[in-house]
Amino acid sequence: MPTALLDGVEIAYEDVGSGVPIIFCHEFAGSMESWKLQVSYFSRRYRTITYNARGYVPSGIPTSPGDYSQEHQVETLYQLLGHLGIDQAYFCGLSMGAHCVLNFSIAHPELCLGIVAAGAGTGSASPELMRTESEGRADKLVSGGMEAQESYLTGATRIRFREKDPVGWAEFARLFLAHSPTGSANTLRGFQARRPTLYSRLAAFAQMNVPTLVIVGDEDDPCLEPSLYLKRTIPRAGLLVLPQTGHACNLEEPQMFNQGIAEFLVQIEAGRWGPRPSDSGDSWGTVPS
């Protein structure tokens, strides 16, 4: 597996297919392997790139939580493009990865053909609680290893995945438990606990001109309101809600997830993914004359 020194850390990545690039950014509980169903689908027509964030073996594991900040995550993604010689790309992120691509699109809009933000916004409504819970989980990881966080796999936003697809969920759980406890703890402390909330980026999102698809499962309660906020705030945003679906929506409902993104890309490439229509003054309560 190739690696590149990006923002001071060796980052492992995979580069499959040819054409316009799509770069996938994984969630806290995932890794580049979490995107295998998307790579299999999109690499037939696009160049698909996945990578493991810092702290996720075989990528490097910095010892300081400060090296895991949102700014470092965005800079790593920026330098990955430079390393691969990519001028512009589509970006798709889930959860932690969604925060990364959203903030990347604010910092580097000229590099973004379009972004997909799935399962975004956990903790945005209650950042202090997010910080407290992330620090507590990090403490348990340091003292008890990945097994101490096994309950993370059976929370309310993961249960439906296990019910629908026990084989897929078991593979997801196996990969999660193989993560580095140190890397995961530092990610919790440096990124999850300290990232700016989506609500704090209101002015920046309102000025974004990047085509954006927001995807959320309707049983991913912490992300429902933030997803609506993104839809209402980003001028060129659309919202896809997957029914009876939790947080890992790309794994739980891969067909709907992939088809939704494929349609999004077609609309962009046809020049049809425009801004929200201006208010015409019509309302549902108006009686025709």
KABELKA-V617737 format. One record per residue. PHI is phi in radians with two decimals (999 if undefined). OMEGA is omega in whole degrees, 0 to 359 (999 if undefined). D_LAST is the distance of its C-alpha to the last C-alpha in Angstrom with 1 decimal. Layout:
# KABELKA-V617737
phi: {PHI;PHI}
omega: {OMEGA;OMEGA}
d_last: {D_LAST;D_LAST}
This chain:
# KABELKA-V617737
phi: {999;-1.24;-2.32;-2.50;-1.42;-2.18;0.91;1.47;-2.31;-1.24;-2.03;-1.52;-2.56;-2.28;-2.33;-2.25;1.51;-2.54;2.03;-1.15;-1.33;-2.16;-1.92;-1.86;-2.07;-1.46;-1.49;-1.01;-1.44;-1.90;-2.93;-1.04;-1.12;-1.15;-1.77;-1.06;-1.26;-1.38;-1.07;-1.04;-1.40;-1.48;-1.21;-1.22;-2.26;-2.31;-1.47;-1.90;-2.20;-2.13;-2.69;-1.65;-1.08;-0.94;1.67;-2.05;-1.05;-1.50;-1.19;-1.20;-2.18;-1.02;-1.52;-1.75;-1.00;-1.09;-1.43;-1.97;-1.13;-1.04;-1.09;-1.18;-1.10;-1.16;-1.16;-1.05;-1.11;-1.06;-1.24;-1.09;-1.05;-1.09;-1.08;-1.58;1.20;-1.75;-1.52;-2.58;-2.76;-1.54;-2.29;-2.29;-2.30;-1.99;1.00;-0.92;-1.17;-1.17;-1.04;-1.10;-1.25;-1.10;-1.29;-1.11;-1.21;-1.27;-1.31;-2.38;-1.08;-1.18;-1.62;-1.83;-1.31;3.10;-2.29;-2.07;-2.02;-1.93;0.99;-1.69;1.92;-0.96;1.55;-1.14;-1.38;-2.52;-1.07;-1.16;-1.14;-1.03;-1.12;-1.08;-1.18;-1.15;-1.12;-1.13;-1.14;-1.10;-1.04;-1.16;-1.12;-1.14;-1.49;-2.17;1.32;-1.09;-1.07;-1.21;-1.92;-1.05;-1.12;-1.06;-1.45;-2.12;-1.25;-1.04;-1.52;-1.99;-1.05;-1.09;-1.03;-1.13;-1.19;-1.27;-2.45;-1.06;-1.21;-1.10;-1.12;-1.10;-1.19;-1.02;-1.14;-1.06;-1.17;-1.07;-1.22;-1.55;-1.18;-1.28;-1.05;-1.15;-1.08;-1.18;-1.11;-1.17;-1.13;-1.09;-1.28;-1.52;-1.92;-1.04;-1.35;-2.15;-1.18;-1.09;-1.22;-1.08;-1.14;-1.32;-1.80;-0.91;-1.09;-1.17;-1.13;-1.14;-1.69;-1.18;-2.03;-1.50;-0.99;-2.35;-1.98;-1.73;-2.13;-2.60;-1.44;-1.29;-1.86;-1.64;-0.94;-1.12;-1.87;-1.16;-1.13;-1.04;-1.18;-1.10;-1.05;-1.09;-1.04;-1.36;-1.73;-1.40;-0.99;-1.89;-1.72;-2.14;-2.17;-2.04;-1.87;-1.70;-1.27;0.82;-2.34;-1.70;-1.36;-1.42;-1.16;-1.21;-1.62;-1.28;-2.32;-1.10;-1.16;-1.16;-1.08;-1.14;-1.16;-1.11;-1.20;-1.01;-1.15;-1.02;-1.14;-1.07;-1.13;-1.10;-1.18;-1.57;1.24;-1.91;-1.60;-1.75;-1.28;-1.06;-1.06;-1.23;-1.18;-1.57;1.57;-1.28;-2.60;-1.18;-1.52;-1.32;-1.63;-1.01;-1.47}
omega: {181;174;177;176;185;180;174;183;174;182;178;181;173;186;188;175;181;181;179;184;167;181;183;182;190;178;179;183;184;180;179;179;181;184;187;180;176;178;180;183;189;182;175;184;184;170;185;184;174;178;175;177;174;182;182;181;10;171;181;183;176;185;183;176;179;179;182;185;177;179;177;179;180;181;177;179;179;181;175;177;179;180;183;179;183;179;179;182;164;180;179;179;175;174;175;178;177;175;180;184;177;180;174;182;174;183;186;184;182;180;190;171;179;179;173;179;183;177;185;167;178;178;183;181;183;185;180;176;177;180;181;181;180;178;178;178;178;178;180;178;181;184;187;180;184;180;179;179;182;179;178;182;185;177;187;183;179;187;183;177;181;179;184;191;183;179;178;179;180;177;175;180;180;180;179;183;177;180;176;176;180;180;180;179;179;176;177;183;189;183;186;185;190;181;175;178;176;182;180;181;185;184;181;179;182;180;183;176;181;174;188;171;176;180;178;171;185;174;175;190;181;185;184;181;176;179;175;177;179;179;184;188;182;188;184;182;170;184;175;179;181;186;179;184;181;193;182;191;180;178;184;180;186;182;179;179;182;181;178;179;180;178;177;180;178;181;177;184;176;182;186;181;187;177;178;179;177;182;182;183;179;174;181;182;182;177;179;177;999}
d_last: {67.0;66.6;66.4;65.8;66.8;63.5;63.4;66.9;66.3;67.0;63.8;63.8;61.2;60.4;59.0;57.9;56.3;55.4;52.4;49.9;51.1;49.4;51.2;50.9;51.8;52.8;52.2;55.0;55.9;55.8;57.6;57.3;58.0;54.6;52.9;54.9;52.0;49.9;52.9;53.6;50.0;49.3;52.8;52.3;50.1;50.5;53.4;53.2;55.1;55.8;58.2;59.7;59.0;62.0;63.6;62.9;66.0;67.0;65.4;67.5;67.4;67.8;69.5;67.5;64.0;63.2;63.4;60.3;57.8;54.3;55.6;58.3;56.0;53.8;56.9;58.4;55.3;55.4;59.1;58.6;56.4;59.2;61.8;59.9;59.2;55.4;53.3;49.8;48.7;46.1;46.9;46.2;47.4;47.4;47.7;50.6;50.0;46.3;47.3;49.7;47.3;44.6;47.2;48.7;45.4;45.3;48.9;48.9;45.4;47.0;48.7;45.6;43.6;41.7;42.4;41.9;42.2;42.7;43.6;43.5;43.8;46.3;47.6;45.0;44.0;47.6;49.9;52.9;52.8;52.5;55.5;57.5;56.8;57.5;60.8;61.7;61.1;63.1;66.0;66.0;66.0;69.0;70.9;70.0;68.7;65.6;66.4;65.7;62.0;61.7;59.2;56.8;56.4;55.4;52.9;49.5;47.9;50.6;51.0;48.3;50.0;53.3;51.8;50.0;52.7;56.1;57.9;55.6;55.7;59.5;59.7;57.4;59.6;62.8;61.7;60.6;64.0;65.8;64.3;66.6;66.7;67.6;64.8;62.2;63.4;63.3;59.8;58.7;60.5;59.7;56.1;54.4;55.7;55.2;52.2;49.5;46.4;43.3;41.6;44.3;43.1;39.6;40.1;41.7;39.1;36.3;38.1;38.8;37.7;39.4;37.3;37.6;37.1;37.5;38.8;39.4;40.4;38.4;41.8;43.0;42.0;43.6;41.6;38.1;37.0;38.8;37.1;33.6;34.9;36.0;32.7;30.9;33.6;34.8;32.3;33.0;33.5;32.2;33.1;34.6;35.4;38.0;37.9;41.0;42.8;45.0;46.4;48.3;45.2;46.7;49.5;47.7;45.0;46.4;44.4;40.9;42.2;43.6;40.7;38.3;40.5;41.1;37.4;37.2;40.1;38.7;35.4;37.5;39.8;37.0;35.5;32.3;32.8;30.8;29.8;26.9;23.6;22.6;19.8;16.6;15.0;12.9;13.7;13.8;12.5;9.1;6.4;3.8;0.0}
